[in-house]
């Protein structure tokens, strides 16, 4: 029950996406000086929006909440149309570092949210025994 909670599932999935973003950004930085290398990025919010568009739920009561089981999968895409240097590489170190820092902040917030949820459950379980 605790693990099947849609909010927890969403938080865990978001952590997975943040980990993938960190890996892709690190790969971009590692290939900063590789001739012809094209930067990669993780497209998750775009895929989530597409999944929402495909989902058509019909509310039979005005008090119904919108659907929550929207599964968008993260995809690693390559930015192949641009070039920053004459050797064809398009990695911008400043942009990659900014992406890495913002992703780290996002990850920290997600970890804190999950920790808070588990702390709440732990409190309920411990107080229920008294």
N, C-alpha and C positions, 0 to 999 in steps of 0.2 A: 504494500500500500504506500509506504513512504517513498519507495523508489519509482513507483508508477505515476506519481504526481506530475501533471503536465508542466507545472512551473519548474520543478526540479529537472525534468527531462529537458526543458528548454535551456535552463542554465548550464547543464552538462554539455548539451550540444554546442552552446555558445563558447564554452571553454575549449571544446575540440576545434572549433573554427579559429579561435584566437591562437591556439597552438600551431595550427596549420599556417596561419598568417605569419607567425614568428619564424617558422621554418622557411617559408618562401622568401621572406624579407632577408633572412640571413643568407640564403642562397644567392639572392641578387647582390648583396654586398660582397660576398665571396667572389663573384664573377665581375666585379667592377672593372677590372682591367682585361677581361677576356674579349678579344676582337670578335665582333659579330654577335655577341650575346645580347639577347632581348630580355628585358625584365619581365618577370611573372608577377601576378597578383591574384588574390583570392576574391572571387565574386560570390558573396553569400547573400547580401541584401538584395541584389538583382534577382538571384534565383528564388529567394523567398517571395519577392513581389510577383514573379511569374507564377509561383505555386498558388498564391492568394487569388490571382486572376482566374486560374483554372477552377478554383473551388467555388462552387455556387451552392450555398445553403439557403433553404427557404425557411424563413421564420413564420411560424403559424400563430405566434402570439407576440405582441409588441414588447413584452418583457423578456423575450429570449435574448440571450447573449450571442454575439457572433462566434462562429466556430473557432476552436483553438488548435485543432490538429492539422496544422499546415506544415508540411515537410518540404523545406527547400534544402537542397544539398549544396554544400560549398563546392566550387569548381575553381581549379587553378587555370588561369588564362594567361596567354602571352601577349604582351603589347608589342606587336610586330610592325606596326605602321610608322613608328617614330624612330628617329636616330639622333643622338646627342653629339656624336663624334664622327670623324671621317672613317673610322674602322667599323661603323655600324652598331656599336654598343649604345644602348639608350638608358643605362642605369645612372640615376642622379643620386649621389651619396647623401646629399642633404635631405632629399625627399624620402629616401629609404630610412634614414635615421629618425626622421619625424614620424614615419609610419611605425617604426619599431617602438618608439616611446609611447605613442598614442595607443598602440595595441597592448603594450605592457600595462598601461593605466586601465584599459578596458578589462584585461585579464584579472588585475588585482580587485577591481570592483566585483566581478563575477565570483571570484573566490570568496570575497567577503559576504556576498549575498547567500551563497551556499552555506557558508559557515554559520551565518545568522539563522538560516532555516533549520539546520541541524541542532543548533543551540536551543531554539524554540521547542523542537521535538524532544530534546533531552530533558528540558525543564518540565514539559508536560508529563513525560514518562516518570521522572523522579518524583514529582509532586503527586502523581497518581498513586504511588505506592504508600503514601503516608496515611 
